[in-house]
């Protein structure tokens, strides 16, 4: 059983840098700007043999009720309550501040075990500040430099006693259980369409920070869910803006985090505003998902505000298939993440999209399809020589990828490939999933 560790402290003390160092990967966005992290970022890690479930948190800061600072503080307190141990990070160069003392009182009231970590302690000038940190009531601070990897051995020694308390051999999963990988599901879309609200509705708690402000989410937020007998790993992501609007460094980092979540997902839920669905940016995002070869489900959020749901559904279905032929027939759900209306149909749509994405077709059936397609419509002749298509097989699933063998395939028009793709989609019931065809020309025995 992993040790759940919450990395906490005031803004800009290096919590995300320490999180990335312990996770062994650059998962959380790191920037000199204070308050970059807003949601809880999680990761599984093996730190010198200690299994850790890490939680990076927003910098703890006070604010009026309902404000962004207050909502971020609530997320941090929830992470503390869910943890086995807190790493309280302070800035060794800045010394103990009033905010550090305020947060120390919060941690004392919460009653969780705390290890005090003095970050940015790479210079001898910070030694006095580290010694002064004992006045916070958590013992002597462990001096580290997360950026340079210094002091990690001392941090490891401090974690060992707590890891021993939570180890339980009976909790270790069997080989069969560990072999079942969770369905990786990314929630993406334009800013302020309700992605974080949807994640919270799915997991049944305020896991992601929400509010009327656009662009609240910056890092990809991870949450776990079990539904339909399957484990699901959810990724809430930052809103994808038009390229011309991504100019700030933080926006570029958030966009990169979202694209990374898409690349590692099995299925993607593209969230749209039901009142302004399939705008140019929605189409660009859907095309990105298709080019990455991910299964896709379209979710029209704020469906409770639509005047005529039946007519709106028919119109959206027609526009989806016409504007996005590369994912024609994709699963679609109209819902309201705020009220819960229509949520019953979302996860079944995800499971169906994932099933199609993983589908394999026997070679014999593929070649019967190919012969039937050739009988209906032959490829064009090139300089008096007809293109010959000999046979087809499926190379892999996830997404369904087929290899077509024949002669003069470099001359095969794109229109004919679309004809074959649409035929495959219809003949083998592959709605909505990207289909790829690789061309493999036969060798000419008379070349030499």
C-alpha positions as a LaTeX table, in Angstrom:
\begin{tabular}{lrrr}
\hline
Residue & $x$ (\AA) & $y$ (\AA) & $z$ (\AA) \\
\hline
Unk1 & 0.00 & 0.00 & 0.00 \\
Unk2 & 1.61 & 3.32 & $-1.01$ \\
Unk3 & 2.28 & 6.13 & 1.43 \\
Unk4 & 0.04 & 9.06 & 0.51 \\
Unk5 & 2.08 & 12.27 & 0.78 \\
Unk6 & 0.71 & 15.80 & 0.38 \\
Unk7 & 3.30 & 18.45 & $-0.52$ \\
Unk8 & 2.05 & 21.69 & 1.04 \\
Unk9 & 3.21 & 25.22 & 1.84 \\
Unk10 & 2.77 & 28.83 & 0.85 \\
Unk11 & 3.04 & 29.88 & $-2.82$ \\
Unk12 & 6.36 & 29.81 & $-4.70$ \\
Unk13 & 8.46 & 27.75 & $-2.30$ \\
Unk14 & 9.17 & 24.98 & $-4.83$ \\
Unk15 & 6.42 & 22.44 & $-4.08$ \\
Unk16 & 5.93 & 21.50 & $-7.74$ \\
Unk17 & 9.69 & 21.20 & $-8.28$ \\
Unk18 & 9.92 & 18.82 & $-5.32$ \\
Unk19 & 6.87 & 16.91 & $-6.62$ \\
Unk20 & 8.55 & 16.44 & $-10.02$ \\
Unk21 & 11.80 & 15.39 & $-8.37$ \\
Unk22 & 10.10 & 12.71 & $-6.23$ \\
Unk23 & 7.90 & 11.57 & $-9.13$ \\
Unk24 & 10.92 & 11.22 & $-11.38$ \\
Unk25 & 9.23 & 13.10 & $-14.23$ \\
Unk26 & 8.21 & 16.63 & $-15.15$ \\
Unk27 & 4.49 & 16.21 & $-14.41$ \\
Unk28 & 3.62 & 19.48 & $-12.69$ \\
Unk29 & 4.09 & 22.87 & $-14.36$ \\
Unk30 & 6.98 & 24.82 & $-12.82$ \\
Unk31 & 7.31 & 28.57 & $-13.32$ \\
Unk32 & 8.70 & 31.55 & $-11.42$ \\
Unk33 & 5.22 & 33.06 & $-11.18$ \\
Unk34 & 3.59 & 32.50 & $-7.78$ \\
Unk35 & 0.35 & 30.52 & $-7.71$ \\
Unk36 & 0.88 & 28.44 & $-10.85$ \\
Unk37 & $-0.54$ & 25.28 & $-9.24$ \\
Unk38 & $-4.28$ & 25.53 & $-8.53$ \\
Unk39 & $-5.53$ & 21.94 & $-8.42$ \\
Unk40 & $-4.14$ & 18.81 & $-6.84$ \\
Unk41 & $-1.69$ & 17.05 & $-9.17$ \\
Unk42 & $-1.09$ & 13.38 & $-8.30$ \\
Unk43 & 1.48 & 10.77 & $-9.26$ \\
Unk44 & 2.63 & 7.29 & $-8.22$ \\
Unk45 & 6.32 & 7.00 & $-7.44$ \\
Unk46 & 8.93 & 4.61 & $-6.13$ \\
Unk47 & 11.36 & 6.65 & $-4.04$ \\
Unk48 & 14.28 & 4.41 & $-3.12$ \\
Unk49 & 11.96 & 1.43 & $-2.60$ \\
Unk50 & 9.23 & 3.43 & $-0.83$ \\
Unk51 & 5.95 & 3.36 & $-2.75$ \\
Unk52 & 4.49 & 6.89 & $-2.74$ \\
Unk53 & 1.20 & 8.41 & $-3.85$ \\
Unk54 & 2.20 & 12.06 & $-4.24$ \\
Unk55 & $-0.12$ & 15.06 & $-4.20$ \\
Unk56 & 1.10 & 18.49 & $-5.29$ \\
Unk57 & $-1.12$ & 21.26 & $-3.92$ \\
Unk58 & $-1.81$ & 24.94 & $-4.46$ \\
Unk59 & 0.08 & 27.45 & $-2.35$ \\
Unk60 & $-1.96$ & 28.06 & 0.80 \\
Unk61 & $-3.19$ & 31.63 & 0.92 \\
Unk62 & $-6.16$ & 33.28 & 2.61 \\
Unk63 & $-8.98$ & 35.01 & 0.76 \\
Unk64 & $-12.63$ & 36.01 & 1.15 \\
Unk65 & $-15.22$ & 33.20 & 0.92 \\
Unk66 & $-15.94$ & 32.21 & $-2.67$ \\
Unk67 & $-12.76$ & 33.76 & $-4.04$ \\
Unk68 & $-10.20$ & 31.86 & $-6.10$ \\
Unk69 & $-7.76$ & 31.83 & $-3.15$ \\
Unk70 & $-10.41$ & 30.39 & $-0.83$ \\
Unk71 & $-11.34$ & 27.64 & $-3.31$ \\
Unk72 & $-7.66$ & 26.78 & $-3.80$ \\
Unk73 & $-7.18$ & 26.63 & $-0.01$ \\
Unk74 & $-10.14$ & 24.23 & 0.25 \\
Unk75 & $-8.47$ & 21.93 & $-2.27$ \\
Unk76 & $-5.25$ & 22.00 & $-0.23$ \\
Unk77 & $-7.10$ & 21.17 & 2.99 \\
Unk78 & $-8.83$ & 18.25 & 1.25 \\
Unk79 & $-5.43$ & 16.93 & 0.16 \\
Unk80 & $-4.15$ & 17.17 & 3.74 \\
Unk81 & $-7.16$ & 15.23 & 5.03 \\
Unk82 & $-6.62$ & 12.51 & 2.40 \\
Unk83 & $-2.91$ & 12.12 & 3.16 \\
Unk84 & $-0.91$ & 9.88 & 5.49 \\
Unk85 & 1.88 & 12.45 & 5.76 \\
Unk86 & 2.46 & 16.11 & 4.83 \\
Unk87 & 5.71 & 17.53 & 3.49 \\
Unk88 & 5.56 & 21.13 & 4.69 \\
Unk89 & 7.84 & 23.06 & 2.31 \\
Unk90 & 9.38 & 26.40 & 3.27 \\
Unk91 & 11.87 & 28.63 & 1.44 \\
Unk92 & 15.28 & 28.32 & 3.13 \\
Unk93 & 16.49 & 31.57 & 1.52 \\
Unk94 & 13.47 & 33.65 & 2.54 \\
Unk95 & 13.35 & 32.33 & 6.11 \\
Unk96 & 10.22 & 31.83 & 8.18 \\
Unk97 & 7.43 & 34.17 & 7.10 \\
Unk98 & 4.10 & 35.09 & 8.70 \\
Unk99 & 2.35 & 32.94 & 6.07 \\
Unk100 & 4.49 & 29.94 & 7.08 \\
Unk101 & 3.47 & 30.41 & 10.72 \\
Unk102 & $-0.21$ & 30.74 & 9.80 \\
Unk103 & $-0.08$ & 27.57 & 7.76 \\
Unk104 & 1.81 & 25.74 & 10.53 \\
Unk105 & $-1.13$ & 26.46 & 12.86 \\
Unk106 & $-3.49$ & 24.99 & 10.24 \\
Unk107 & $-1.40$ & 21.81 & 10.05 \\
Unk108 & $-1.30$ & 21.48 & 13.87 \\
Unk109 & $-5.11$ & 21.68 & 13.96 \\
Unk110 & $-5.40$ & 19.05 & 11.19 \\
Unk111 & $-3.40$ & 16.57 & 13.26 \\
Unk112 & $-1.54$ & 14.89 & 10.39 \\
Unk113 & 2.13 & 13.83 & 10.68 \\
Unk114 & 4.37 & 16.53 & 9.19 \\
Unk115 & 7.92 & 16.49 & 7.85 \\
Unk116 & 9.35 & 20.00 & 7.53 \\
Unk117 & 11.35 & 20.55 & 4.31 \\
Unk118 & 13.49 & 23.66 & 3.76 \\
Unk119 & 13.80 & 23.94 & $-0.02$ \\
Unk120 & 16.30 & 26.07 & $-1.99$ \\
Unk121 & 18.99 & 25.24 & 0.59 \\
Unk122 & 21.79 & 24.78 & $-1.92$ \\
Unk123 & 23.92 & 27.56 & $-0.38$ \\
Unk124 & 25.55 & 27.85 & 3.03 \\
Unk125 & 23.81 & 31.22 & 3.52 \\
Unk126 & 20.52 & 29.41 & 4.13 \\
Unk127 & 21.81 & 27.31 & 7.06 \\
Unk128 & 20.63 & 29.76 & 9.75 \\
Unk129 & 17.13 & 29.84 & 8.22 \\
Unk130 & 16.92 & 26.06 & 8.34 \\
Unk131 & 17.79 & 26.06 & 12.04 \\
Unk132 & 15.19 & 28.76 & 12.76 \\
Unk133 & 12.51 & 26.58 & 11.16 \\
Unk134 & 12.26 & 24.43 & 14.30 \\
Unk135 & 10.18 & 27.24 & 15.86 \\
Unk136 & 7.23 & 26.07 & 13.70 \\
Unk137 & 6.79 & 23.07 & 16.00 \\
Unk138 & 7.63 & 20.24 & 13.59 \\
Unk139 & 11.21 & 19.59 & 14.64 \\
Unk140 & 14.29 & 20.43 & 12.60 \\
Unk141 & 13.84 & 21.08 & 8.91 \\
Unk142 & 15.40 & 18.83 & 6.28 \\
Unk143 & 17.50 & 20.99 & 3.97 \\
Unk144 & 17.01 & 20.10 & 0.30 \\
Unk145 & 17.34 & 21.62 & $-3.13$ \\
Unk146 & 14.60 & 20.10 & $-5.29$ \\
Unk147 & 15.99 & 21.82 & $-8.38$ \\
Unk148 & 19.49 & 20.37 & $-7.96$ \\
Unk149 & 18.55 & 17.07 & $-6.27$ \\
Unk150 & 20.41 & 17.82 & $-3.01$ \\
Unk151 & 19.38 & 16.49 & 0.41 \\
Unk152 & 17.14 & 13.71 & $-0.94$ \\
Unk153 & 18.94 & 11.05 & 1.13 \\
Unk154 & 17.96 & 12.88 & 4.34 \\
Unk155 & 14.39 & 13.21 & 3.08 \\
Unk156 & 14.31 & 9.47 & 2.34 \\
Unk157 & 15.43 & 8.69 & 5.92 \\
Unk158 & 12.60 & 10.87 & 7.24 \\
Unk159 & 9.99 & 9.04 & 5.14 \\
Unk160 & 11.05 & 5.49 & 6.04 \\
Unk161 & 9.32 & 5.32 & 9.49 \\
Unk162 & 6.01 & 6.47 & 8.03 \\
Unk163 & 6.21 & 4.08 & 5.09 \\
Unk164 & 6.69 & 1.13 & 7.46 \\
Unk165 & 3.42 & 2.00 & 9.24 \\
Unk166 & 1.26 & 1.72 & 6.14 \\
Unk167 & 2.89 & $-1.36$ & 4.59 \\
Unk168 & 0.54 & $-4.34$ & 4.63 \\
Unk169 & 1.36 & $-7.45$ & 2.54 \\
Unk170 & $-2.31$ & $-8.40$ & 2.42 \\
Unk171 & $-3.07$ & $-5.21$ & 0.51 \\
Unk172 & $-0.65$ & $-6.04$ & $-2.29$ \\
Unk173 & $-2.54$ & $-6.75$ & $-5.54$ \\
Unk174 & $-2.29$ & $-10.15$ & $-7.16$ \\
Unk175 & $-0.61$ & $-10.58$ & $-10.54$ \\
Unk176 & $-4.02$ & $-10.86$ & $-12.23$ \\
Unk177 & $-5.26$ & $-7.64$ & $-10.61$ \\
Unk178 & $-2.11$ & $-5.66$ & $-11.40$ \\
Unk179 & $-2.22$ & $-6.82$ & $-15.02$ \\
Unk180 & $-5.58$ & $-5.12$ & $-15.60$ \\
Unk181 & $-4.72$ & $-1.61$ & $-16.66$ \\
Unk182 & $-7.22$ & 1.19 & $-16.03$ \\
Unk183 & $-8.97$ & 2.96 & $-18.88$ \\
Unk184 & $-7.15$ & 6.27 & $-19.34$ \\
Unk185 & $-9.76$ & 8.93 & $-20.05$ \\
Unk186 & $-8.87$ & 12.57 & $-20.85$ \\
Unk187 & $-11.42$ & 15.40 & $-20.61$ \\
Unk188 & $-10.54$ & 18.19 & $-23.05$ \\
Unk189 & $-12.15$ & 21.17 & $-24.75$ \\
Unk190 & $-12.14$ & 24.94 & $-25.02$ \\
Unk191 & $-11.77$ & 27.04 & $-21.84$ \\
Unk192 & $-14.83$ & 27.43 & $-19.60$ \\
Unk193 & $-17.02$ & 24.71 & $-21.13$ \\
Unk194 & $-17.34$ & 22.76 & $-17.85$ \\
Unk195 & $-14.52$ & 20.19 & $-18.00$ \\
Unk196 & $-13.65$ & 20.40 & $-14.29$ \\
Unk197 & $-17.32$ & 20.38 & $-13.31$ \\
Unk198 & $-17.74$ & 17.20 & $-15.35$ \\
Unk199 & $-14.77$ & 15.55 & $-13.62$ \\
Unk200 & $-16.20$ & 16.46 & $-10.20$ \\
Unk201 & $-19.60$ & 15.06 & $-11.21$ \\
Unk202 & $-18.02$ & 11.77 & $-12.35$ \\
Unk203 & $-15.96$ & 11.22 & $-9.19$ \\
Unk204 & $-18.69$ & 12.55 & $-6.88$ \\
Unk205 & $-16.52$ & 15.11 & $-5.06$ \\
Unk206 & $-14.90$ & 18.52 & $-5.54$ \\
Unk207 & $-11.70$ & 17.00 & $-6.93$ \\
Unk208 & $-10.96$ & 19.85 & $-9.37$ \\
Unk209 & $-11.19$ & 23.59 & $-8.80$ \\
Unk210 & $-14.19$ & 25.16 & $-10.56$ \\
Unk211 & $-15.60$ & 28.65 & $-10.96$ \\
Unk212 & $-16.90$ & 31.21 & $-13.46$ \\
Unk213 & $-13.37$ & 32.34 & $-14.38$ \\
Unk214 & $-12.01$ & 30.97 & $-17.67$ \\
Unk215 & $-8.69$ & 29.09 & $-17.59$ \\
Unk216 & $-8.73$ & 27.97 & $-13.93$ \\
Unk217 & $-7.17$ & 24.57 & $-14.68$ \\
Unk218 & $-3.48$ & 24.68 & $-15.62$ \\
Unk219 & $-2.02$ & 21.25 & $-14.81$ \\
Unk220 & $-3.66$ & 18.00 & $-15.85$ \\
Unk221 & $-5.67$ & 16.88 & $-12.78$ \\
Unk222 & $-5.81$ & 13.13 & $-12.15$ \\
Unk223 & $-8.65$ & 11.29 & $-10.43$ \\
Unk224 & $-9.57$ & 7.62 & $-10.10$ \\
Unk225 & $-13.02$ & 6.15 & $-10.68$ \\
Unk226 & $-14.53$ & 2.67 & $-10.83$ \\
Unk227 & $-17.62$ & 2.19 & $-12.98$ \\
Unk228 & $-19.08$ & $-0.62$ & $-15.05$ \\
Unk229 & $-16.63$ & $-3.07$ & $-13.50$ \\
Unk230 & $-13.64$ & $-1.09$ & $-14.80$ \\
Unk231 & $-11.03$ & 1.16 & $-13.23$ \\
Unk232 & $-10.84$ & 4.56 & $-14.91$ \\
Unk233 & $-8.02$ & 7.09 & $-14.61$ \\
Unk234 & $-9.48$ & 10.53 & $-15.36$ \\
Unk235 & $-7.43$ & 13.49 & $-16.61$ \\
Unk236 & $-8.99$ & 16.94 & $-16.40$ \\
Unk237 & $-6.99$ & 19.32 & $-18.60$ \\
Unk238 & $-6.47$ & 23.00 & $-19.31$ \\
Unk239 & $-8.67$ & 24.52 & $-22.01$ \\
Unk240 & $-7.16$ & 24.52 & $-25.50$ \\
Unk241 & $-7.13$ & 28.02 & $-27.00$ \\
Unk242 & $-6.38$ & 29.05 & $-30.56$ \\
Unk243 & $-2.66$ & 29.12 & $-31.31$ \\
Unk244 & $-2.68$ & 32.88 & $-31.79$ \\
Unk245 & $-3.98$ & 33.29 & $-28.22$ \\
Unk246 & $-1.29$ & 31.11 & $-26.62$ \\
Unk247 & 1.45 & 33.69 & $-26.07$ \\
Unk248 & 2.25 & 33.61 & $-22.34$ \\
Unk249 & 4.75 & 31.03 & $-21.11$ \\
Unk250 & 2.25 & 29.61 & $-18.61$ \\
Unk251 & $-0.34$ & 29.14 & $-21.37$ \\
Unk252 & 2.23 & 27.27 & $-23.46$ \\
Unk253 & 3.06 & 24.98 & $-20.53$ \\
Unk254 & $-0.65$ & 24.32 & $-19.86$ \\
Unk255 & $-1.26$ & 23.54 & $-23.52$ \\
Unk256 & 1.70 & 21.14 & $-23.57$ \\
Unk257 & 0.30 & 19.40 & $-20.47$ \\
Unk258 & $-3.09$ & 18.97 & $-22.19$ \\
Unk259 & $-1.54$ & 17.59 & $-25.39$ \\
Unk260 & 0.52 & 15.16 & $-23.32$ \\
Unk261 & $-2.66$ & 13.92 & $-21.59$ \\
Unk262 & $-4.28$ & 13.32 & $-25.01$ \\
Unk263 & $-1.30$ & 11.33 & $-26.28$ \\
Unk264 & $-1.37$ & 8.99 & $-23.28$ \\
Unk265 & $-5.16$ & 8.60 & $-23.19$ \\
Unk266 & $-7.13$ & 5.62 & $-24.46$ \\
Unk267 & $-10.31$ & 7.64 & $-24.92$ \\
Unk268 & $-10.99$ & 11.39 & $-24.99$ \\
Unk269 & $-14.17$ & 13.20 & $-23.97$ \\
Unk270 & $-14.39$ & 16.40 & $-26.01$ \\
Unk271 & $-16.57$ & 18.77 & $-23.97$ \\
Unk272 & $-18.44$ & 21.46 & $-25.88$ \\
Unk273 & $-20.84$ & 24.22 & $-24.87$ \\
Unk274 & $-24.25$ & 22.96 & $-26.04$ \\
Unk275 & $-25.30$ & 26.51 & $-26.96$ \\
Unk276 & $-22.15$ & 27.08 & $-29.07$ \\
Unk277 & $-21.18$ & 23.55 & $-30.12$ \\
Unk278 & $-18.86$ & 22.63 & $-32.99$ \\
Unk279 & $-17.22$ & 26.02 & $-33.29$ \\
Unk280 & $-13.98$ & 26.23 & $-35.26$ \\
Unk281 & $-11.86$ & 25.49 & $-32.17$ \\
Unk282 & $-13.99$ & 22.43 & $-31.31$ \\
Unk283 & $-13.39$ & 21.08 & $-34.82$ \\
Unk284 & $-9.64$ & 21.75 & $-34.55$ \\
Unk285 & $-9.47$ & 19.89 & $-31.22$ \\
Unk286 & $-11.44$ & 16.93 & $-32.63$ \\
Unk287 & $-9.08$ & 16.79 & $-35.61$ \\
Unk288 & $-6.13$ & 16.75 & $-33.19$ \\
Unk289 & $-7.64$ & 13.81 & $-31.28$ \\
Unk290 & $-8.25$ & 11.92 & $-34.54$ \\
Unk291 & $-4.70$ & 12.56 & $-35.76$ \\
Unk292 & $-3.38$ & 11.15 & $-32.45$ \\
Unk293 & $-5.54$ & 8.06 & $-33.05$ \\
Unk294 & $-7.53$ & 8.25 & $-29.82$ \\
Unk295 & $-11.11$ & 7.06 & $-29.30$ \\
Unk296 & $-13.41$ & 10.08 & $-28.94$ \\
Unk297 & $-16.76$ & 10.87 & $-27.30$ \\
Unk298 & $-18.46$ & 14.24 & $-27.83$ \\
Unk299 & $-20.16$ & 15.68 & $-24.74$ \\
Unk300 & $-22.43$ & 18.71 & $-25.20$ \\
Unk301 & $-22.45$ & 20.27 & $-21.73$ \\
Unk302 & $-25.12$ & 22.69 & $-20.42$ \\
Unk303 & $-27.75$ & 20.60 & $-22.25$ \\
Unk304 & $-30.36$ & 21.74 & $-19.72$ \\
Unk305 & $-30.24$ & 25.20 & $-21.36$ \\
Unk306 & $-31.16$ & 23.87 & $-24.83$ \\
Unk307 & $-34.70$ & 24.83 & $-25.91$ \\
Unk308 & $-35.59$ & 21.84 & $-28.13$ \\
Unk309 & $-33.34$ & 18.90 & $-27.15$ \\
Unk310 & $-34.61$ & 16.45 & $-29.80$ \\
Unk311 & $-34.08$ & 18.89 & $-32.69$ \\
Unk312 & $-30.73$ & 20.03 & $-31.27$ \\
Unk313 & $-29.53$ & 16.42 & $-31.02$ \\
Unk314 & $-30.48$ & 15.70 & $-34.66$ \\
Unk315 & $-28.74$ & 18.88 & $-35.84$ \\
Unk316 & $-25.56$ & 18.18 & $-33.88$ \\
Unk317 & $-25.46$ & 14.57 & $-35.08$ \\
Unk318 & $-25.74$ & 15.71 & $-38.71$ \\
Unk319 & $-23.08$ & 18.39 & $-38.28$ \\
Unk320 & $-20.69$ & 16.01 & $-36.52$ \\
Unk321 & $-20.78$ & 13.48 & $-39.35$ \\
Unk322 & $-20.57$ & 16.15 & $-42.05$ \\
Unk323 & $-17.81$ & 18.32 & $-40.55$ \\
Unk324 & $-15.73$ & 15.48 & $-39.04$ \\
Unk325 & $-15.87$ & 12.56 & $-41.49$ \\
Unk326 & $-12.65$ & 11.13 & $-40.00$ \\
Unk327 & $-14.65$ & 10.20 & $-36.85$ \\
Unk328 & $-18.08$ & 9.77 & $-38.46$ \\
Unk329 & $-20.59$ & 8.09 & $-36.17$ \\
Unk330 & $-18.69$ & 9.01 & $-32.98$ \\
Unk331 & $-20.50$ & 8.59 & $-29.67$ \\
Unk332 & $-22.40$ & 11.70 & $-28.55$ \\
Unk333 & $-23.95$ & 12.64 & $-25.20$ \\
Unk334 & $-25.99$ & 15.68 & $-24.24$ \\
Unk335 & $-25.62$ & 16.39 & $-20.53$ \\
Unk336 & $-25.42$ & 18.93 & $-17.74$ \\
Unk337 & $-22.41$ & 18.42 & $-15.48$ \\
Unk338 & $-23.85$ & 20.98 & $-13.05$ \\
Unk339 & $-27.25$ & 19.31 & $-12.51$ \\
Unk340 & $-26.40$ & 15.71 & $-13.47$ \\
Unk341 & $-28.91$ & 15.58 & $-16.34$ \\
Unk342 & $-27.91$ & 13.08 & $-19.05$ \\
Unk343 & $-24.87$ & 11.78 & $-17.12$ \\
Unk344 & $-26.16$ & 8.18 & $-17.24$ \\
Unk345 & $-25.32$ & 7.96 & $-20.93$ \\
Unk346 & $-21.75$ & 9.29 & $-20.81$ \\
Unk347 & $-19.75$ & 6.35 & $-19.42$ \\
Unk348 & $-21.62$ & 3.75 & $-21.55$ \\
Unk349 & $-20.68$ & 5.88 & $-24.58$ \\
Unk350 & $-17.04$ & 5.88 & $-23.40$ \\
Unk351 & $-17.03$ & 2.09 & $-22.98$ \\
Unk352 & $-18.53$ & 1.60 & $-26.44$ \\
Unk353 & $-15.97$ & 3.96 & $-28.03$ \\
Unk354 & $-13.17$ & 2.06 & $-26.27$ \\
Unk355 & $-14.58$ & $-1.30$ & $-27.45$ \\
Unk356 & $-14.59$ & $-0.16$ & $-31.08$ \\
Unk357 & $-11.11$ & 1.32 & $-30.68$ \\
Unk358 & $-9.80$ & $-2.09$ & $-29.53$ \\
Unk359 & $-11.62$ & $-4.14$ & $-32.18$ \\
Unk360 & $-9.76$ & $-6.70$ & $-34.33$ \\
Unk361 & $-11.04$ & $-8.10$ & $-37.62$ \\
Unk362 & $-10.04$ & $-11.51$ & $-39.08$ \\
Unk363 & $-7.90$ & $-11.37$ & $-42.22$ \\
Unk364 & $-10.32$ & $-13.56$ & $-44.17$ \\
Unk365 & $-13.19$ & $-11.17$ & $-43.48$ \\
Unk366 & $-11.03$ & $-8.21$ & $-44.51$ \\
Unk367 & $-10.16$ & $-9.76$ & $-47.85$ \\
Unk368 & $-13.78$ & $-10.63$ & $-48.56$ \\
Unk369 & $-14.54$ & $-6.97$ & $-47.93$ \\
Unk370 & $-11.68$ & $-5.90$ & $-50.23$ \\
Unk371 & $-12.90$ & $-8.08$ & $-53.10$ \\
Unk372 & $-16.43$ & $-6.75$ & $-52.67$ \\
Unk373 & $-15.14$ & $-3.15$ & $-52.65$ \\
Unk374 & $-13.11$ & $-3.78$ & $-55.83$ \\
Unk375 & $-16.13$ & $-5.25$ & $-57.59$ \\
Unk376 & $-18.17$ & $-2.14$ & $-56.79$ \\
Unk377 & $-15.46$ & 0.37 & $-57.64$ \\
Unk378 & $-12.05$ & $-0.36$ & $-59.22$ \\
Unk379 & $-9.06$ & 1.97 & $-58.63$ \\
Unk380 & $-8.28$ & 4.26 & $-61.58$ \\
Unk381 & $-5.71$ & 3.38 & $-64.23$ \\
Unk382 & $-2.39$ & 5.28 & $-64.08$ \\
Unk383 & $-0.71$ & 5.88 & $-67.48$ \\
Unk384 & $-2.63$ & 2.97 & $-68.93$ \\
Unk385 & $-1.78$ & 0.58 & $-66.05$ \\
Unk386 & $-4.41$ & $-0.31$ & $-63.47$ \\
Unk387 & $-3.51$ & $-0.18$ & $-59.78$ \\
Unk388 & $-3.74$ & $-3.69$ & $-58.37$ \\
Unk389 & $-4.86$ & $-4.22$ & $-54.75$ \\
Unk390 & $-3.93$ & $-7.77$ & $-53.74$ \\
Unk391 & $-4.91$ & $-8.27$ & $-50.09$ \\
Unk392 & $-5.38$ & $-6.56$ & $-46.72$ \\
Unk393 & $-4.71$ & $-7.40$ & $-43.07$ \\
Unk394 & $-5.05$ & $-5.64$ & $-39.72$ \\
Unk395 & $-1.68$ & $-4.73$ & $-38.24$ \\
Unk396 & $-2.96$ & $-3.56$ & $-34.86$ \\
Unk397 & $-5.86$ & $-2.11$ & $-32.92$ \\
Unk398 & $-5.93$ & 1.05 & $-30.75$ \\
Unk399 & $-6.80$ & 2.53 & $-33.29$ \\
Unk400 & $-7.69$ & $-0.05$ & $-35.97$ \\
Unk401 & $-4.77$ & 0.03 & $-38.42$ \\
Unk402 & $-4.80$ & $-1.91$ & $-41.68$ \\
Unk403 & $-2.07$ & $-2.76$ & $-44.21$ \\
Unk404 & $-3.00$ & $-2.80$ & $-47.91$ \\
Unk405 & $-0.72$ & $-4.72$ & $-50.29$ \\
Unk406 & $-0.58$ & $-4.18$ & $-54.05$ \\
Unk407 & 1.20 & $-2.55$ & $-57.00$ \\
Unk408 & 1.61 & 1.17 & $-57.82$ \\
Unk409 & 0.14 & 2.13 & $-54.44$ \\
Unk410 & 1.94 & 5.50 & $-54.48$ \\
Unk411 & $-0.46$ & 6.48 & $-57.24$ \\
Unk412 & $-3.58$ & 5.45 & $-55.30$ \\
Unk413 & $-5.76$ & 8.59 & $-54.94$ \\
Unk414 & $-6.81$ & 9.88 & $-51.49$ \\
Unk415 & $-10.42$ & 9.64 & $-52.64$ \\
Unk416 & $-10.08$ & 5.88 & $-53.05$ \\
Unk417 & $-8.54$ & 5.51 & $-49.60$ \\
Unk418 & $-11.52$ & 7.42 & $-48.17$ \\
Unk419 & $-13.80$ & 5.04 & $-50.05$ \\
Unk420 & $-12.08$ & 2.07 & $-48.38$ \\
Unk421 & $-12.13$ & 3.72 & $-44.93$ \\
Unk422 & $-15.86$ & 4.46 & $-45.18$ \\
Unk423 & $-16.46$ & 0.90 & $-46.37$ \\
Unk424 & $-14.53$ & $-0.55$ & $-43.43$ \\
Unk425 & $-16.42$ & 1.67 & $-41.02$ \\
Unk426 & $-19.76$ & 0.43 & $-42.38$ \\
Unk427 & $-18.95$ & $-3.22$ & $-42.99$ \\
Unk428 & $-17.36$ & $-3.90$ & $-39.60$ \\
Unk429 & $-19.29$ & $-1.40$ & $-37.45$ \\
Unk430 & $-16.41$ & 0.93 & $-36.56$ \\
Unk431 & $-18.28$ & 4.18 & $-35.87$ \\
Unk432 & $-16.36$ & 7.16 & $-34.56$ \\
Unk433 & $-12.92$ & 5.60 & $-34.25$ \\
Unk434 & $-9.98$ & 6.81 & $-36.36$ \\
Unk435 & $-9.07$ & 4.26 & $-39.06$ \\
Unk436 & $-5.60$ & 4.14 & $-40.55$ \\
Unk437 & $-4.47$ & 2.40 & $-43.75$ \\
Unk438 & $-0.78$ & 1.78 & $-44.46$ \\
Unk439 & 0.23 & 1.04 & $-48.06$ \\
Unk440 & 2.75 & $-1.70$ & $-48.74$ \\
Unk441 & 3.80 & $-2.11$ & $-52.38$ \\
Unk442 & 4.75 & $-5.60$ & $-53.59$ \\
Unk443 & 8.30 & $-6.04$ & $-54.85$ \\
Unk444 & 8.71 & $-6.28$ & $-58.62$ \\
Unk445 & 10.51 & $-9.63$ & $-59.38$ \\
Unk446 & 11.80 & $-8.20$ & $-62.69$ \\
Unk447 & 13.48 & $-5.11$ & $-61.21$ \\
Unk448 & 16.99 & $-6.45$ & $-61.92$ \\
\hline
\end{tabular}
